[in-house]
Amino acid sequence: MIRSGQWTAHTSGLASDHVQGNVVILPQALANDFLRYCQRNPKPCPVLAASEPGQTGLPGLGEDINICTDLPRYRVWRKGEVLDEPTNITALWRADLVTFVLGCSFSFEHALMQAGLRLRHVEQGKNVAMYRTSIPTHAAGVFHGPMVVSMRPMLAADAIRAVQVTSRFPNVHGAPVHLGDPALIGINDLGAPDYGDAVELKSGEIPVFWACGVTPQAALRQAQPEFCITHAPGAMLITDLLNQQLASF
Amino acid sequence: MIRSGQWTAHTSGLASDHVQGNVVILPQALANDFLRYCQRNPKPCPVLAASEPGQTGLPGLGEDINICTDLPRYRVWRKGEVLDEPTNITALWRADLVTFVLGCSFSFEHALMQAGLRLRHVEQGKNVAMYRTSIPTHAAGVFHGPMVVSMRPMLAADAIRAVQVTSRFPNVHGAPVHLGDPALIGINDLGAPDYGDAVELKSGEIPVFWACGVTPQAALRQAQPEFCITHAPGAMLITDLLNQQLASF
């Protein structure tokens, strides 16, 4: 349905046993810098696959993936600005484009819910709350910027359990990077996320913060490459891999 | 040296690769209740070994352990009160006594330090701070009481790492039971621990709480058995097991 253009919405909750991925497509000239940026920042930028230049398939992630058609919606960027949100990029494809697929929190959210933990933003049908932090990423070439984190409110005992569950998934952001006082990582108002929707923090709960796959989009915005393509927020690449295949133990 | 009475002090830092244990010695008539109490409260009371009645060896923990001589210092209890602190209990031994050895936080502290985490009470040569909480244990027969926890102050990122490291050691209290606001588990003043020494909480740190092996001693105090023997605080049984043998993955 996605390939044929019948499904153009976000992919949260679709094929929930399957790994979904953030997508970044860059000209080859920038691809090495970007790969080094990911290698230096594995928690926000866990690379699940990097294609050969011009290759539209991703055999490590699925038998017949075509990156030009298999996302519900794309974002086309020029010099750090979003120009268009097409549902197919076949007409834009070039022989020098390299595709990166990065792990996504949908995988660990599925594991958290299977472990019996409740996620308020999922229950309320909201997007997760995301914030730019004072934690710098490690620069590589033109890529640099702040780490972006996603936040989920939890009781302390659930936060401890969530550390255990998400530690099993280092390829999809892994364990939290912070919990408790938001000011310690440069977040001054939990009620005003930089991306996504605000989610209420109830009495006795602490905010738990995970490195977020929006981090590379923040770096792209600052690097202002001449041309690149990403997925549209929430409209991920659904792969043939199962989340459980990523579990480290 | 312990067996011959030359070492009568606490065992913190001795043979640090080796598992040390809390010891509870009870008349057989109470042993079943106590074992059920431990089974129902595995985080504060992780049973490493339970002897046959009258048996002074613990073959699962070491080749030639003699429980009557191999602790630096014992506590002899009558009706919930400590009567004596001998360094040898050979003269008190009876054919109906059953020995329980419970896991101890020294094992996970060793793992935390090997992982590069700093423990303030260890660096300052203090005993860890311990608190009675509002978390009830599950009763069994005459045994009941509050969970006792130990507290270690940490930066949030270190607390997350500590959850990972201690989760590998379910037989020695495992992951924390709480972190953050002490009032949520009935602790009103961190500066006034119920056992051990107060330890400073520095700016940006959160208190991290683990279930503590003092919990069964609190239950013994309430159950007031006619007679029992425990280790003296900090003067543990050193076993032949290696801490790494307890690691679950």
Interface residues (C-beta under 8 A of the other chain):
Chain A: A156 A157 A159 I160 R161 V163 Q164 S167 A175 P176 V177 H178 L179 G180 D181 L184 G204 I206 F249
Chain B: A156 A157 A159 I160 R161 V163 Q164 S167 A175 P176 V177 H178 L179 G180 D181 L184 G204 I206 F249
